Amino acid sequence: MKIPFDKLKNVAIDFDGVIHSYDKGWQNGELYGELIKDSKYALETFNKEGFKVYILTARVWNRDDKELEKKKIEDWLATHNIFKGEHYEDITDEKIPAVAYIDDRGIRFTSWKDVIKYFH
């Protein structure tokens, strides 16, 4: 599949642990954490550079009411002066075509030998 050039300007940023501090773990889906320092600045910078920012989260995956879960995140972001349409395009649980995925729990691929080392 060929990805259209404009899709290469997408950046997918994880919510928990990257924007939302998530320092107590899952806690039944409650949004209790603080805004991670410089999150708003980073979102504004990506936007100024012409990137479309998507907030990627597993919070809405496999939930009965995905729109309600997205609304909770949108409301939390708005309380921290981060707004849909101004700072990010959308909140999604889908791995969209993007030039980068920013996540606190990702493993950088260099080789399969290096990846396997993470699990030993």
C-alpha positions in Angstrom: 0.0 0.0 0.0 1.4 3.4 -0.9 0.9 6.1 1.7 -0.1 9.5 0.3 2.5 12.1 0.9 0.2 14.3 3.1 -0.1 11.3 5.5 3.6 11.4 6.1 3.0 14.7 8.0 1.0 12.9 10.7 2.5 12.4 14.2 0.8 10.0 16.6 1.4 10.8 20.2 0.4 8.4 23.0 -1.8 9.9 25.7 -0.9 8.1 28.9 2.7 8.6 30.0 3.4 11.1 27.3 0.7 13.8 27.7 -1.1 12.6 30.8 1.3 11.7 33.7 -0.4 8.3 34.4 1.7 7.9 37.5 -0.7 5.6 39.3 -1.4 3.2 36.5 -4.8 2.4 35.1 -7.1 3.2 38.1 -10.3 2.0 36.4 -10.0 4.5 33.5 -10.0 7.6 35.7 -8.1 10.6 34.4 -6.3 11.7 37.6 -2.8 12.7 36.3 -1.2 16.0 35.6 -0.2 17.4 32.2 3.4 16.3 31.5 5.7 19.3 31.3 6.1 20.9 27.8 3.2 18.8 26.3 1.3 21.8 25.1 4.5 23.4 23.8 5.3 20.2 21.8 1.8 20.0 20.3 2.0 23.7 19.3 5.5 23.1 17.8 4.4 20.2 15.7 1.4 22.2 14.4 3.6 25.2 13.6 5.9 22.9 11.6 2.9 21.7 9.5 2.3 18.3 11.2 -1.1 16.9 12.0 -1.1 15.6 15.5 -3.2 12.6 16.5 -3.5 11.5 20.1 -3.2 7.7 20.1 -4.7 5.8 23.1 -5.7 2.4 24.2 -8.2 3.9 26.5 -10.9 3.9 23.8 -10.0 0.5 22.5 -12.5 -2.3 23.2 -14.8 0.0 25.2 -18.6 0.0 24.9 -18.8 3.7 24.3 -15.7 4.9 22.4 -17.1 8.4 21.9 -17.7 8.8 25.7 -14.1 7.8 26.4 -12.8 10.2 23.7 -15.0 12.9 25.3 -13.4 12.3 28.7 -9.9 12.8 27.2 -11.0 15.8 25.2 -12.4 17.4 28.4 -9.3 16.6 30.3 -7.2 18.1 27.6 -9.4 21.2 27.5 -8.9 21.7 31.2 -5.2 22.0 30.4 -5.9 24.4 27.5 -5.3 21.9 24.8 -8.0 21.9 22.2 -9.1 19.7 19.2 -8.7 21.6 16.0 -6.1 23.9 17.5 -3.5 21.5 19.1 -4.5 18.1 17.7 -6.6 16.6 14.9 -8.3 13.8 16.7 -8.1 11.1 19.4 -7.9 7.5 18.1 -7.1 3.9 19.1 -6.0 3.1 15.5 -2.4 3.1 14.4 -2.8 5.7 11.7 -0.1 6.2 8.9 2.4 8.6 10.5 6.0 9.7 10.2 6.5 9.1 13.9 4.8 7.4 16.9 5.7 8.9 20.2 5.1 6.6 23.1 6.6 6.0 26.6 6.4 2.2 26.3 7.8 1.7 22.8 10.8 -0.3 21.8 12.9 1.1 19.1 13.7 -1.4 16.4 17.3 -1.6 15.3 17.5 -5.4 14.8 15.6 -8.4 16.0 18.6 -9.4 18.2 18.4 -6.0 19.9 14.6 -6.4 20.4 14.9 -9.9 21.9 17.4 -8.4 24.5 14.6 -6.3 26.0 12.8 -9.6 27.0 15.7 -11.4 28.6 
